[in-house]
């Protein structure tokens, strides 16, 4: 296991959609581990390493707001793309005017977190790859504000700002005696079988403003 890193992330809005609510989007109260992993992978990703989220610190009080958003209700079928790619005379587009629907979303506002994570080496690492090399690259990218693509909080329209957390202590928005039980929350997706990707869940309990994911029980 490599030595961990701490990353501060913040933004105006966030939407970590609950999978059980498909029509009207409703956010989880805090960032999910999979969303935190996605942010770190946007900053640095390599097939020879895998990000593991240890803790998520909630640095601003949890606040919700309701918005209405225009969404496209369907997408172009893969079965139509391949024939057109091969030269078939077939129209390939969506009539957005007919496909747009307006849906309500309950989202988070004015969010700020500190992600504490480490990375493990994978079987795809080459002979020249090692934890020290990856750690140096990650630290340089964080200090320079570099990323492969803009990180976001659940949806691309809610961008996430980020920087390296360099302080020793992490202050949260909640006291040490505060305890919030959010019930089952999405942990991540199991990609072991690409033909049958399965969601994984865990019992999310926020203690003192910290979501501790170390040794948590994952339910498949």
Beta strands, then each sheet from edge to edge (+ up, - down):
strand 1: 5-14
strand 2: 25-26
strand 3: 49-58
strand 4: 64-72
strand 5: 100-121
strand 6: 161-164
strand 7: 179-190
strand 8: 198-207
strand 9: 210-212
strand 10: 218-219
sheet 1: 2+ 5+ 1- 6+
sheet 2: 2+ 5+ 3- 9+ 8- 7+
sheet 3: 2+ 5+ 4-
sheet 4: 2+ 5+ 3- 9+ 8- 10+
end
